[in-house]
Amino acid sequence: MMVLLADVMQQAYDKYKGKHGGKNASYIPYLAQVPSELTGIAFVSVNGEVTSFGDSNYHFAIESISKVITLALALEESGSEAVHSKIGADPTGLPFNSVLALEIHNGKPLTPLVNAGAMATVSLIKADDKEQRWQKILDCQSRFTNSATKLSDEVNQSEQTTNTHNQAISLLLKAAGCMYSDPLEACDVYTRQCSTLINCVELATMGATLANGGFNPCSKQTVIHSKNVSHILADMTMEGLYERSGDWAYDVGLPGKSGVGGGLVAVIPNVGALATFSPPLDPAGNSVKGQLMIKHISQLMGWSVFNTKIES
């Protein structure tokens, strides 16, 4: 499979690396200045084999992909029933930073993979103070990626000075009784978790850990219990690419998660994970080239989880 996959990945990379379309996220100054032509792709198997092309070692801001890791930590600490009852698991059908989605549902977040639900998830992490909560999340990112994941002071500063909208959402959550720590502290930690740096191989390692039932195939360490993986993959399927999630399921058929830094990961259960990086985004905040490359590979490899075999 790896030989065939390498050929298909090379084909996808060559076909789409020069494609134009989309724009870098401009509301975060750091992201606006990332070279838009950068393109990388990597695959990590459940056996720890790595295949990569292009700018796969370039470190970019993890952004909303971090929501998956913090969700995993919350599930480990509080259990799936508590997380589900407090945060939900339904798509909003609205942009990832929507206030309207909160108002419609009386202030309760619908999913941990939009900003409101992600900040509520941060507030669920058990800690004595903000710094301990942040360190637990950062350590969890490192365990998933098999790397010493670090905060980018430049990204964090760029985001902390432009996160007034998220601060307002955190206060709305508090008013509705759906925030479980100090709201502005939760917003601060959430902003930090989005400001760490990651590359395609590390992102694919994170995805491969989920594909492998919570066991990191590169570090050979269990990161989360397998019983929590199905809940994470379900959330990724429902809301991983925001209002494009339904189209993604229709075309690609894999649990995925995007970030406005240009990263995108797709999990192939029991096989591995694909990760791409390309900064220009569609209007929903998903990498344009990343979606095209993963769609190309998934379709040629027959990886959709919705595929069925009909016996003749």
C-alpha positions as a Markdown table, in Angstrom:
| # | Residue | x | y | z |
|---|---|---|---|---|
| 1 | Met | 0.0 | 0.0 | 0.0 |
| 2 | Met | 2.8 | 2.4 | 0.9 |
| 3 | Val | 4.3 | 2.3 | -2.6 |
| 4 | Leu | 0.9 | 3.0 | -4.2 |
| 5 | Leu | 0.1 | 5.7 | -1.6 |
| 6 | Ala | 3.4 | 7.5 | -2.3 |
| 7 | Asp | 2.6 | 7.6 | -6.0 |
| 8 | Val | -0.9 | 8.9 | -5.3 |
| 9 | Met | 0.4 | 11.5 | -2.8 |
| 10 | Gln | 3.0 | 12.7 | -5.3 |
| 11 | Gln | 0.3 | 12.9 | -8.0 |
| 12 | Ala | -1.9 | 15.0 | -5.7 |
| 13 | Tyr | 0.9 | 17.3 | -4.7 |
| 14 | Asp | 2.1 | 17.9 | -8.2 |
| 15 | Lys | -1.5 | 18.5 | -9.4 |
| 16 | Tyr | -2.4 | 21.1 | -6.8 |
| 17 | Lys | 0.7 | 22.7 | -5.5 |
| 18 | Gly | 0.5 | 25.5 | -8.0 |
| 19 | Lys | -3.3 | 26.0 | -7.8 |
| 20 | His | -4.5 | 29.5 | -7.0 |
| 21 | Gly | -7.6 | 30.4 | -5.0 |
| 22 | Gly | -8.4 | 31.3 | -1.4 |
| 23 | Lys | -6.8 | 33.8 | 0.9 |
| 24 | Asn | -4.7 | 33.7 | 4.0 |
| 25 | Ala | -6.6 | 34.5 | 7.2 |
| 26 | Ser | -6.3 | 38.3 | 7.5 |
| 27 | Tyr | -7.9 | 38.9 | 10.9 |
| 28 | Ile | -4.8 | 37.5 | 12.7 |
| 29 | Pro | -1.8 | 39.6 | 11.5 |
| 30 | Tyr | 0.7 | 36.8 | 11.8 |
| 31 | Leu | -1.3 | 34.5 | 9.5 |
| 32 | Ala | -1.7 | 37.1 | 6.9 |
| 33 | Gln | 2.1 | 37.3 | 6.3 |
| 34 | Val | 2.7 | 33.5 | 5.9 |
| 35 | Pro | 3.9 | 32.9 | 2.3 |
| 36 | Ser | 0.8 | 31.7 | 0.5 |
| 37 | Glu | 2.7 | 29.4 | -1.9 |
| 38 | Leu | 3.9 | 27.0 | 0.8 |
| 39 | Thr | 2.4 | 23.6 | 0.3 |
| 40 | Gly | 3.1 | 20.4 | 2.2 |
| 41 | Ile | 1.6 | 16.9 | 2.7 |
| 42 | Ala | 2.4 | 14.0 | 4.9 |
| 43 | Phe | 1.0 | 10.6 | 5.8 |
| 44 | Val | 1.8 | 8.6 | 9.0 |
| 45 | Ser | 0.6 | 5.0 | 9.2 |
| 46 | Val | -0.6 | 3.1 | 12.3 |
| 47 | Asn | 2.7 | 1.4 | 12.1 |
| 48 | Gly | 4.6 | 4.7 | 12.3 |
| 49 | Glu | 5.7 | 4.8 | 8.6 |
| 50 | Val | 6.1 | 8.3 | 7.3 |
| 51 | Thr | 5.6 | 9.6 | 3.7 |
| 52 | Ser | 5.9 | 13.3 | 2.9 |
| 53 | Phe | 6.2 | 15.8 | 0.1 |
| 54 | Gly | 6.8 | 19.5 | -0.3 |
| 55 | Asp | 7.0 | 21.9 | 2.7 |
| 56 | Ser | 6.0 | 19.1 | 5.2 |
| 57 | Asn | 8.6 | 20.3 | 7.8 |
| 58 | Tyr | 7.5 | 23.9 | 7.8 |
| 59 | His | 6.0 | 24.8 | 11.2 |
| 60 | Phe | 2.7 | 26.6 | 11.1 |
| 61 | Ala | 0.1 | 27.7 | 13.7 |
| 62 | Ile | -2.1 | 24.8 | 14.8 |
| 63 | Glu | -5.1 | 27.1 | 15.4 |
| 64 | Ser | -8.4 | 25.2 | 15.6 |
| 65 | Ile | -6.9 | 21.8 | 15.1 |
| 66 | Ser | -5.9 | 22.2 | 18.8 |
| 67 | Lys | -9.6 | 21.8 | 19.7 |
| 68 | Val | -9.4 | 18.1 | 19.0 |
| 69 | Ile | -6.5 | 17.6 | 21.4 |
| 70 | Thr | -8.1 | 19.6 | 24.2 |
| 71 | Leu | -11.3 | 17.6 | 23.6 |
| 72 | Ala | -9.3 | 14.4 | 24.0 |
| 73 | Leu | -7.9 | 15.6 | 27.3 |
| 74 | Ala | -11.4 | 16.6 | 28.6 |
| 75 | Leu | -12.8 | 13.2 | 27.7 |
| 76 | Glu | -10.0 | 11.5 | 29.5 |
| 77 | Glu | -10.5 | 13.6 | 32.6 |
| 78 | Ser | -14.3 | 14.0 | 32.8 |
| 79 | Gly | -15.7 | 11.1 | 30.6 |
| 80 | Ser | -17.8 | 11.2 | 27.5 |
| 81 | Glu | -21.2 | 11.6 | 29.2 |
| 82 | Ala | -20.1 | 14.8 | 31.1 |
| 83 | Val | -18.5 | 16.4 | 28.1 |
| 84 | His | -21.5 | 15.5 | 25.9 |
| 85 | Ser | -24.0 | 16.9 | 28.3 |
| 86 | Lys | -22.1 | 20.1 | 28.9 |
| 87 | Ile | -20.9 | 20.9 | 25.4 |
| 88 | Gly | -22.8 | 18.8 | 22.9 |
| 89 | Ala | -21.9 | 17.1 | 19.6 |
| 90 | Asp | -24.1 | 18.7 | 16.9 |
| 91 | Pro | -23.0 | 20.9 | 14.0 |
| 92 | Thr | -24.0 | 24.6 | 14.2 |
| 93 | Gly | -24.3 | 25.2 | 10.4 |
| 94 | Leu | -22.8 | 28.6 | 11.1 |
| 95 | Pro | -19.3 | 30.1 | 11.1 |
| 96 | Phe | -16.9 | 28.9 | 13.8 |
| 97 | Asn | -17.0 | 32.1 | 15.8 |
| 98 | Ser | -20.8 | 32.6 | 15.6 |
| 99 | Val | -22.6 | 34.3 | 18.5 |
| 100 | Leu | -25.9 | 33.6 | 16.8 |
| 101 | Ala | -25.4 | 29.8 | 17.3 |
| 102 | Leu | -25.1 | 30.4 | 21.0 |
| 103 | Glu | -28.1 | 32.7 | 21.2 |
| 104 | Ile | -30.3 | 30.3 | 19.4 |
| 105 | His | -29.6 | 27.6 | 21.9 |
| 106 | Asn | -29.8 | 29.7 | 25.1 |
| 107 | Gly | -26.1 | 30.1 | 25.5 |
| 108 | Lys | -25.1 | 26.4 | 25.3 |
| 109 | Pro | -22.4 | 25.5 | 22.9 |
| 110 | Leu | -23.3 | 22.7 | 20.4 |
| 111 | Thr | -19.9 | 21.3 | 19.7 |
| 112 | Pro | -16.4 | 21.4 | 21.1 |
| 113 | Leu | -15.0 | 22.1 | 17.6 |
| 114 | Val | -16.3 | 25.7 | 17.3 |
| 115 | Asn | -14.9 | 28.6 | 19.4 |
| 116 | Ala | -17.6 | 28.7 | 22.0 |
| 117 | Gly | -17.5 | 24.9 | 22.6 |
| 118 | Ala | -13.7 | 24.9 | 22.5 |
| 119 | Met | -13.5 | 27.6 | 25.3 |
| 120 | Ala | -16.0 | 25.7 | 27.3 |
| 121 | Thr | -13.9 | 22.5 | 26.8 |
| 122 | Val | -10.8 | 24.4 | 28.0 |
| 123 | Ser | -12.7 | 25.4 | 31.2 |
| 124 | Leu | -13.5 | 21.8 | 31.9 |
| 125 | Ile | -9.8 | 20.8 | 32.1 |
| 126 | Lys | -9.1 | 20.1 | 35.8 |
| 127 | Ala | -6.5 | 22.5 | 37.2 |
| 128 | Asp | -5.7 | 24.7 | 40.2 |
| 129 | Asp | -5.1 | 27.8 | 38.0 |
| 130 | Lys | -4.8 | 29.1 | 34.5 |
| 131 | Glu | -1.1 | 28.2 | 34.1 |
| 132 | Gln | -1.6 | 24.6 | 35.2 |
| 133 | Arg | -4.5 | 24.2 | 32.8 |
| 134 | Trp | -2.4 | 25.6 | 30.0 |
| 135 | Gln | 0.6 | 23.3 | 30.8 |
| 136 | Lys | -1.7 | 20.2 | 30.7 |
| 137 | Ile | -3.0 | 21.1 | 27.3 |
| 138 | Leu | 0.5 | 21.9 | 26.0 |
| 139 | Asp | 1.8 | 18.5 | 27.3 |
| 140 | Cys | -1.2 | 16.7 | 25.6 |
| 141 | Gln | -0.3 | 18.4 | 22.3 |
| 142 | Ser | 3.2 | 17.1 | 22.6 |
| 143 | Arg | 2.1 | 13.5 | 23.4 |
| 144 | Phe | -0.2 | 13.5 | 20.3 |
| 145 | Thr | 2.4 | 14.9 | 17.9 |
| 146 | Asn | 5.5 | 13.1 | 19.4 |
| 147 | Ser | 7.3 | 16.4 | 19.5 |
| 148 | Ala | 8.2 | 19.1 | 22.0 |
| 149 | Thr | 5.3 | 21.3 | 20.9 |
| 150 | Lys | 6.0 | 25.0 | 21.7 |
| 151 | Leu | 4.0 | 28.2 | 22.0 |
| 152 | Ser | 4.9 | 30.8 | 19.4 |
| 153 | Asp | 5.1 | 34.1 | 21.3 |
| 154 | Glu | 4.6 | 35.9 | 18.0 |
| 155 | Val | 1.4 | 34.0 | 17.1 |
| 156 | Asn | 0.1 | 34.3 | 20.6 |
| 157 | Gln | 0.7 | 38.0 | 20.8 |
| 158 | Ser | -1.0 | 38.5 | 17.4 |
| 159 | Glu | -4.0 | 36.5 | 18.5 |
| 160 | Gln | -4.3 | 37.9 | 22.1 |
| 161 | Thr | -4.5 | 41.4 | 20.7 |
| 162 | Thr | -7.3 | 40.5 | 18.3 |
| 163 | Asn | -9.5 | 38.1 | 20.3 |
| 164 | Thr | -12.1 | 40.5 | 21.7 |
| 165 | His | -14.8 | 38.6 | 19.9 |
| 166 | Asn | -13.8 | 35.4 | 21.6 |
| 167 | Gln | -13.7 | 37.2 | 25.0 |
| 168 | Ala | -17.3 | 38.3 | 24.4 |
| 169 | Ile | -18.3 | 34.7 | 23.6 |
| 170 | Ser | -16.6 | 33.4 | 26.8 |
| 171 | Leu | -18.6 | 35.9 | 28.8 |
| 172 | Leu | -21.9 | 34.9 | 27.1 |
| 173 | Leu | -21.0 | 31.3 | 28.1 |
| 174 | Lys | -20.5 | 32.3 | 31.7 |
| 175 | Ala | -23.8 | 34.2 | 31.7 |
| 176 | Ala | -25.6 | 31.0 | 30.5 |
| 177 | Gly | -23.9 | 28.8 | 33.1 |
| 178 | Cys | -21.8 | 27.0 | 30.4 |
| 179 | Met | -18.3 | 28.1 | 31.5 |
| 180 | Tyr | -16.5 | 26.0 | 34.2 |
| 181 | Ser | -13.6 | 28.3 | 35.1 |
| 182 | Asp | -13.0 | 32.0 | 34.9 |
| 183 | Pro | -14.2 | 32.9 | 31.4 |
| 184 | Leu | -11.5 | 35.3 | 30.4 |
| 185 | Glu | -8.8 | 32.9 | 31.7 |
| 186 | Ala | -10.4 | 30.2 | 29.6 |
| 187 | Cys | -10.3 | 32.5 | 26.6 |
| 188 | Asp | -6.6 | 33.2 | 27.3 |
| 189 | Val | -5.7 | 29.6 | 27.5 |
| 190 | Tyr | -7.7 | 28.8 | 24.4 |
| 191 | Thr | -5.9 | 31.5 | 22.5 |
| 192 | Arg | -2.5 | 30.0 | 23.6 |
| 193 | Gln | -3.5 | 26.5 | 22.6 |
| 194 | Cys | -4.2 | 27.8 | 19.1 |
| 195 | Ser | -0.8 | 29.6 | 19.0 |
| 196 | Thr | 1.5 | 26.6 | 19.1 |
| 197 | Leu | 3.5 | 25.5 | 16.0 |
| 198 | Ile | 3.2 | 22.2 | 14.2 |
| 199 | Asn | 4.3 | 20.7 | 10.9 |
| 200 | Cys | 2.6 | 18.2 | 8.5 |
| 201 | Val | 4.5 | 15.2 | 9.9 |
| 202 | Glu | 3.6 | 16.1 | 13.5 |
| 203 | Leu | 0.0 | 16.7 | 12.5 |
| 204 | Ala | -0.2 | 13.4 | 10.6 |
| 205 | Thr | 1.2 | 11.7 | 13.7 |
| 206 | Met | -1.6 | 13.3 | 15.8 |
| 207 | Gly | -4.1 | 11.9 | 13.3 |
| 208 | Ala | -2.5 | 8.5 | 13.2 |
| 209 | Thr | -2.7 | 8.3 | 17.0 |
| 210 | Leu | -6.5 | 8.6 | 16.6 |
| 211 | Ala | -6.5 | 6.2 | 13.7 |
| 212 | Asn | -4.6 | 3.8 | 16.0 |
| 213 | Gly | -7.1 | 3.8 | 18.8 |
| 214 | Gly | -5.2 | 6.4 | 20.9 |
| 215 | Phe | -1.8 | 4.7 | 20.7 |
| 216 | Asn | 0.8 | 6.9 | 19.1 |
| 217 | Pro | 2.6 | 4.8 | 16.5 |
| 218 | Cys | 5.7 | 6.9 | 16.6 |
| 219 | Ser | 6.3 | 7.3 | 20.3 |
| 220 | Lys | 4.8 | 3.9 | 21.1 |
| 221 | Gln | 2.8 | 5.4 | 23.9 |
| 222 | Thr | -0.9 | 5.4 | 24.7 |
| 223 | Val | -2.1 | 9.0 | 24.6 |
| 224 | Ile | -5.8 | 8.4 | 25.3 |
| 225 | His | -8.1 | 5.4 | 25.9 |
| 226 | Ser | -9.5 | 3.8 | 22.8 |
| 227 | Lys | -13.1 | 4.3 | 24.2 |
| 228 | Asn | -12.8 | 8.0 | 23.7 |
| 229 | Val | -11.5 | 8.0 | 20.1 |
| 230 | Ser | -14.9 | 7.2 | 18.5 |
| 231 | His | -16.4 | 10.3 | 20.2 |
| 232 | Ile | -13.6 | 12.5 | 18.8 |
| 233 | Leu | -13.9 | 11.1 | 15.3 |
| 234 | Ala | -17.7 | 11.6 | 15.4 |
| 235 | Asp | -17.2 | 15.3 | 16.3 |
| 236 | Met | -14.6 | 15.7 | 13.6 |
| 237 | Thr | -17.0 | 14.2 | 11.0 |
| 238 | Met | -19.9 | 16.5 | 12.1 |
| 239 | Glu | -18.0 | 19.8 | 12.5 |
| 240 | Gly | -14.4 | 19.4 | 11.6 |
| 241 | Leu | -14.5 | 21.7 | 8.6 |
| 242 | Tyr | -17.3 | 24.0 | 10.0 |
| 243 | Glu | -20.1 | 24.7 | 7.5 |
| 244 | Arg | -18.2 | 22.7 | 4.8 |
| 245 | Ser | -18.3 | 19.5 | 7.0 |
| 246 | Gly | -21.2 | 18.0 | 5.1 |
| 247 | Asp | -19.6 | 18.5 | 1.7 |
| 248 | Trp | -16.3 | 17.1 | 3.1 |
| 249 | Ala | -18.1 | 13.9 | 4.3 |
| 250 | Tyr | -19.8 | 13.6 | 0.9 |
| 251 | Asp | -16.7 | 14.1 | -1.2 |
| 252 | Val | -13.9 | 12.7 | 1.1 |
| 253 | Gly | -15.7 | 10.5 | 3.7 |
| 254 | Leu | -13.1 | 10.9 | 6.4 |
| 255 | Pro | -13.1 | 12.5 | 9.9 |
| 256 | Gly | -11.2 | 15.7 | 9.4 |
| 257 | Lys | -10.1 | 18.9 | 11.2 |
| 258 | Ser | -8.9 | 22.2 | 9.7 |
| 259 | Gly | -7.2 | 25.3 | 11.2 |
| 260 | Val | -7.1 | 28.8 | 9.8 |
| 261 | Gly | -3.3 | 28.5 | 9.9 |
| 262 | Gly | -3.6 | 26.4 | 6.8 |
| 263 | Gly | -3.4 | 22.9 | 8.3 |
| 264 | Leu | -5.8 | 20.1 | 7.6 |
| 265 | Val | -5.8 | 16.5 | 8.9 |
| 266 | Ala | -7.9 | 13.5 | 7.8 |
| 267 | Val | -8.1 | 10.3 | 9.8 |
| 268 | Ile | -8.3 | 6.9 | 8.1 |
| 269 | Pro | -9.3 | 4.6 | 11.0 |
| 270 | Asn | -7.0 | 1.6 | 11.4 |
| 271 | Val | -4.8 | 2.8 | 8.5 |
| 272 | Gly | -3.2 | 6.2 | 9.4 |
| 273 | Ala | -3.7 | 9.9 | 8.7 |
| 274 | Leu | -3.1 | 12.5 | 6.0 |
| 275 | Ala | -2.0 | 16.0 | 6.9 |
| 276 | Thr | -1.6 | 19.0 | 4.6 |
| 277 | Phe | -0.5 | 22.6 | 4.9 |
| 278 | Ser | -1.4 | 25.5 | 2.6 |
| 279 | Pro | -2.4 | 28.9 | 4.0 |
| 280 | Pro | -5.0 | 30.2 | 1.5 |
| 281 | Leu | -8.5 | 29.4 | 2.9 |
| 282 | Asp | -12.0 | 29.1 | 1.5 |
| 283 | Pro | -14.7 | 31.4 | 3.0 |
| 284 | Ala | -15.4 | 28.8 | 5.8 |
| 285 | Gly | -11.7 | 28.9 | 6.9 |
| 286 | Asn | -10.5 | 25.6 | 5.4 |
| 287 | Ser | -7.3 | 25.2 | 3.3 |
| 288 | Val | -8.3 | 25.2 | -0.4 |
| 289 | Lys | -5.3 | 23.1 | -1.6 |
| 290 | Gly | -5.4 | 20.9 | 1.4 |
| 291 | Gln | -9.0 | 19.9 | 0.7 |
| 292 | Leu | -8.2 | 19.1 | -3.0 |
| 293 | Met | -5.1 | 17.0 | -2.2 |
| 294 | Ile | -6.8 | 14.9 | 0.5 |
| 295 | Lys | -10.0 | 14.5 | -1.6 |
| 296 | His | -7.8 | 13.3 | -4.6 |
| 297 | Ile | -6.0 | 10.8 | -2.4 |
| 298 | Ser | -9.0 | 9.5 | -0.5 |
| 299 | Gln | -11.0 | 8.8 | -3.6 |
| 300 | Leu | -8.1 | 7.0 | -5.4 |
| 301 | Met | -7.3 | 5.0 | -2.3 |
| 302 | Gly | -11.0 | 4.2 | -1.6 |
| 303 | Trp | -10.6 | 5.4 | 1.9 |
| 304 | Ser | -14.1 | 6.9 | 2.6 |
| 305 | Val | -15.5 | 5.4 | 5.8 |
| 306 | Phe | -18.9 | 5.3 | 4.0 |
| 307 | Asn | -17.7 | 2.9 | 1.3 |
| 308 | Thr | -19.5 | -0.4 | 1.1 |
| 309 | Lys | -18.9 | -3.6 | -0.8 |
| 310 | Ile | -21.7 | -5.3 | -2.7 |
| 311 | Glu | -21.2 | -9.0 | -3.2 |
| 312 | Ser | -22.2 | -10.3 | -6.6 |
